[in-house]
Amino acid sequence: ITFCELGTMFPSNGAEITYLRKAYGMMVSFLSCFLLQLCIGGLRRAIQFLSFSKYFWAIFYDATKGESPPWVLDKAVCILVLVAIISIIMVYPKVTLRIINVMTAAKLISVSVIIVIGMVKLGKGEFENISQGFNGTNWNPQQWGNAWNSVLWSYNGWNVVCILLGEVKDPRVLPKIVGCSIAIVTFFYMLTVISYHSVLDMETMNTAKVAVASEVARKYLGESGVVFFAVAVAVSALGNTMCSLLGTSRYLQAAGAQGVLPGVFGLISRRFRTPIFALFYMFLATT
């Protein structure tokens, strides 16, 4: 709600860069940018690419049998995909948005398949797994913190709309966009978790060496289903990474244009109208 209010008041790129600068001054805005992007931004994006790589190679290697790709090949694929994504964002910004939309649709379709499997199982009256409830709950506060961190990660990304608000035709639709996106994510997230607990027992989920979705597919759809969900999860991770790179490039560009970071971050390509230096910096920081 706060971001919606501030976004409609200051409809420009940068989100908290702009809000903190106007409310508390340049220093607070710089510290926020320094911590979120210059310190941990590259590490966070590298983890996203490694997550994509994990699910990508699950298409070709069976992790349950201890199979894995060569280390050099694994990292080479990550770098090649990074170069490809940054090149697309830099040269074809409109195509980038279309790709993200397609990947989002693919993600919702794959999640819907999981939900249908779980609902069918519950509809047959098979409650043996979900009836376990909270049996064996770990009461260690540290583990609860890790669990909450994983859950919150699923809801992350809504603020990217505020980062790109300067490129939205009608910024007044921001409250509707944020509200609808959080509602949709909550709906699919809850139904997916219920389906997981309906289909799999806790031991299987805790010891799964691949994505839990792949375990569901292995149980009900066979090996072809495992490949399908491996592709779906890889596409989902890739779409999330592309969205992150798109938003961060505008974030850094806004910081450079507003004087929070050196002006070179605010440079925009005359030909493509994209923040060329910010994208180049993200490539270096991620690799």
MOBELMO-V869755 format. One record per residue. N is the residue number from 1. OMEGA is omega in whole degrees, -180 to 180 (* if undefined). D_FIRST is the distance of its C-alpha to the first C-alpha in Angstrom with 1 decimal. Layout:
N | OMEGA | D_FIRST
N | OMEGA | D_FIRST
//
This chain:
1 | 180 | 0.0
2 | 180 | 3.8
3 | 177 | 5.5
4 | -180 | 5.1
5 | -179 | 6.2
6 | 180 | 8.7
7 | 178 | 9.7
8 | 176 | 10.8
9 | -178 | 12.5
10 | -176 | 14.2
11 | 180 | 15.0
12 | 179 | 17.1
13 | 173 | 17.8
14 | 180 | 17.0
15 | -173 | 13.3
16 | 174 | 13.6
17 | 180 | 17.2
18 | -175 | 16.6
19 | -180 | 13.8
20 | 180 | 16.1
21 | -178 | 19.2
22 | -177 | 18.2
23 | -171 | 17.0
24 | 178 | 19.6
25 | -173 | 22.2
26 | -175 | 23.8
27 | 180 | 24.8
28 | 178 | 21.4
29 | 178 | 20.2
30 | -179 | 23.4
31 | 177 | 23.2
32 | 179 | 19.9
33 | -178 | 21.4
34 | -178 | 24.7
35 | -172 | 23.4
36 | -173 | 21.0
37 | -175 | 23.3
38 | -179 | 26.8
39 | -173 | 27.3
40 | -178 | 25.7
41 | -180 | 24.5
42 | 178 | 28.0
43 | -180 | 28.6
44 | 179 | 25.5
45 | 177 | 26.5
46 | 178 | 30.1
47 | 178 | 29.0
48 | 179 | 27.3
49 | 177 | 30.6
50 | 176 | 32.7
51 | 176 | 30.7
52 | -179 | 31.4
53 | -180 | 35.0
54 | -178 | 35.4
55 | 178 | 34.5
56 | -178 | 36.4
57 | 176 | 39.6
58 | 176 | 39.2
59 | -173 | 40.4
60 | -177 | 43.7
61 | 179 | 44.2
62 | -177 | 44.2
63 | 180 | 42.5
64 | 178 | 43.9
65 | 179 | 47.3
66 | -180 | 46.4
67 | 179 | 46.4
68 | -180 | 44.4
69 | 174 | 44.7
70 | -176 | 46.4
71 | -178 | 44.2
72 | 180 | 44.9
73 | 180 | 44.2
74 | -178 | 40.9
75 | 178 | 39.7
76 | 178 | 41.3
77 | 177 | 39.3
78 | -179 | 36.1
79 | 179 | 37.1
80 | 178 | 38.3
81 | 177 | 35.1
82 | 179 | 33.2
83 | -179 | 35.5
84 | -178 | 35.2
85 | -179 | 31.4
86 | 178 | 31.3
87 | 179 | 34.1
88 | 180 | 32.3
89 | -177 | 29.1
90 | -171 | 31.3
91 | -175 | 33.7
92 | -177 | 32.0
93 | 179 | 28.2
94 | 177 | 28.2
95 | 178 | 30.1
96 | -180 | 27.6
97 | 179 | 24.8
98 | 179 | 27.3
99 | 179 | 28.3
100 | 179 | 24.7
101 | 179 | 24.4
102 | -180 | 27.7
103 | 177 | 27.0
104 | 177 | 23.8
105 | 178 | 26.0
106 | 178 | 28.6
107 | -179 | 26.2
108 | 178 | 25.1
109 | -179 | 28.8
110 | 178 | 30.0
111 | 179 | 27.4
112 | 178 | 28.4
113 | 178 | 32.0
114 | -179 | 31.2
115 | 180 | 29.5
116 | 179 | 32.5
117 | -180 | 34.9
118 | -179 | 33.2
119 | 177 | 33.0
120 | 180 | 36.6
121 | 178 | 37.7
122 | 179 | 36.0
123 | 177 | 37.5
124 | 180 | 40.9
125 | -179 | 40.4
126 | -175 | 40.4
127 | -172 | 38.2
128 | -179 | 40.2
129 | -177 | 37.5
130 | 180 | 34.4
131 | 177 | 36.4
132 | 176 | 36.7
133 | -177 | 33.2
134 | 177 | 32.6
135 | 179 | 36.2
136 | -180 | 36.8
137 | 177 | 33.4
138 | -177 | 33.4
139 | 178 | 32.3
140 | -178 | 32.4
141 | 179 | 29.2
142 | 179 | 29.4
143 | 176 | 29.5
144 | 178 | 26.4
145 | 177 | 24.6
146 | 180 | 25.9
147 | 179 | 24.8
148 | 178 | 21.2
149 | 179 | 21.2
150 | 180 | 22.5
151 | -179 | 20.0
152 | 177 | 16.9
153 | -179 | 18.7
154 | -179 | 18.6
155 | -177 | 14.8
156 | 175 | 14.8
157 | -178 | 14.6
158 | -179 | 11.4
159 | 177 | 10.9
160 | 178 | 14.4
161 | 179 | 13.1
162 | 179 | 11.8
163 | -178 | 15.1
164 | -172 | 17.0
165 | 179 | 15.2
166 | 180 | 18.4
167 | 177 | 20.3
168 | -176 | 18.3
169 | -179 | 20.3
170 | -178 | 17.7
171 | -178 | 14.4
172 | 179 | 13.2
173 | -177 | 13.0
174 | 179 | 10.1
175 | 179 | 7.5
176 | -179 | 10.6
177 | -178 | 11.5
178 | -179 | 8.6
179 | -179 | 8.7
180 | -178 | 12.4
181 | 179 | 12.9
182 | 179 | 11.4
183 | -179 | 13.4
184 | 179 | 16.4
185 | 180 | 16.5
186 | -179 | 16.3
187 | -178 | 19.0
188 | -179 | 21.3
189 | -177 | 20.9
190 | -180 | 21.9
191 | 178 | 24.7
192 | 179 | 26.0
193 | 178 | 26.2
194 | 180 | 28.0
195 | 177 | 30.3
196 | -177 | 31.1
197 | 177 | 32.1
198 | -174 | 34.1
199 | -174 | 36.1
200 | 173 | 36.6
201 | -175 | 37.7
202 | -179 | 36.1
203 | 179 | 39.0
204 | -179 | 38.7
205 | -178 | 35.0
206 | -176 | 35.5
207 | -178 | 38.6
208 | 179 | 37.5
209 | 177 | 38.5
210 | 179 | 36.5
211 | 180 | 33.2
212 | 177 | 32.9
213 | 179 | 32.6
214 | 177 | 36.0
215 | 176 | 37.4
216 | -180 | 36.3
217 | -179 | 37.9
218 | -176 | 41.1
219 | -172 | 41.6
220 | -176 | 41.2
221 | 179 | 41.5
222 | -176 | 44.0
223 | 177 | 44.1
224 | 176 | 43.1
225 | 177 | 39.8
226 | 179 | 39.4
227 | -180 | 39.8
228 | -177 | 37.4
229 | 174 | 34.5
230 | 177 | 35.5
231 | -178 | 35.0
232 | -180 | 31.8
233 | 177 | 30.2
234 | 178 | 31.6
235 | 179 | 30.1
236 | 179 | 26.7
237 | -180 | 27.0
238 | 178 | 28.2
239 | 178 | 25.4
240 | 179 | 22.8
241 | 180 | 25.0
242 | 178 | 25.3
243 | 179 | 21.6
244 | 179 | 21.3
245 | 179 | 24.2
246 | -179 | 23.0
247 | -178 | 19.6
248 | 179 | 21.4
249 | 178 | 24.1
250 | 178 | 21.8
251 | -180 | 20.1
252 | 178 | 23.6
253 | 178 | 24.8
254 | 178 | 22.1
255 | 178 | 23.0
256 | -179 | 26.6
257 | -178 | 26.2
258 | 178 | 24.4
259 | 178 | 27.1
260 | 174 | 25.0
261 | 177 | 27.4
262 | -174 | 30.9
263 | -179 | 31.2
264 | 178 | 32.7
265 | -179 | 29.3
266 | -179 | 28.4
267 | 180 | 31.4
268 | 178 | 31.0
269 | 179 | 33.8
270 | -177 | 35.6
271 | -173 | 36.6
272 | -180 | 33.5
273 | 179 | 30.8
274 | -177 | 29.1
275 | -170 | 28.6
276 | -178 | 31.9
277 | 179 | 32.1
278 | 178 | 28.7
279 | 179 | 29.7
280 | 178 | 33.0
281 | -180 | 31.6
282 | 176 | 29.4
283 | 180 | 32.6
284 | -177 | 34.4
285 | -178 | 31.7
286 | -180 | 31.3
287 | * | 35.1
//
